[in-house]
Amino acid sequence: MSELGKQRMTRNKATTAKVVGFGRTDSRVRIIFDGSSYPVSIHISYLERDK
């Protein structure tokens, strides 16, 4: 999660996720957070790539 994502998604405790698809627009992605069993759609600016 990026700093913006951490500020705006305060209930989410997971810091890593797996991208599983794209949302309805180019600025959204579908991800599954570690420990979760269902995907969510979030804005791409909420993520940062793991090195």
N, C-alpha and C positions, 0 to 999 in steps of 0.2 A: 504494500500500500504506500502511496505517496503521502506527503504531509497533508495535502488537501484532503485526501481520502480518509486519513485518520481523524481529521477535524470534523468532517461531515458525517462519518459513519461511526459514531461513538459506541453504539451497541455491539459492533462487530469486534471480537477479540482476536480473530485469526489475522495473521499478518501475511500469510502466503496463500496462493490459490492457483488453480489450473484453468487456463483459458480453454473453453470447449466450443466456442462459436462466436458468431457476431449477432448484434442486436438489429433492430429495425432500421437504424441509421448507422452511418460510418463512424460516429463518435461513441458508440456503445458496444460493449462486448459482453458475452455470456461467460461467467466463470463459476467454478465450484470452489468455495473456500475449504481449506483443510479442516476436517472434522464435520463437514456438512454433506448431506446426501442429495441436495437439489441445487440446480444452478440459479444464479441471479444475474440480472442485467444491470451493469453500472457504467458510468461514463469513463471513457478511456483516460481522462486526466486523473482519476482516482488511483491509477496503477503506476507502478514503475517496474522496470525489468530487473529481475534478479541477475546478479553478475556471476 
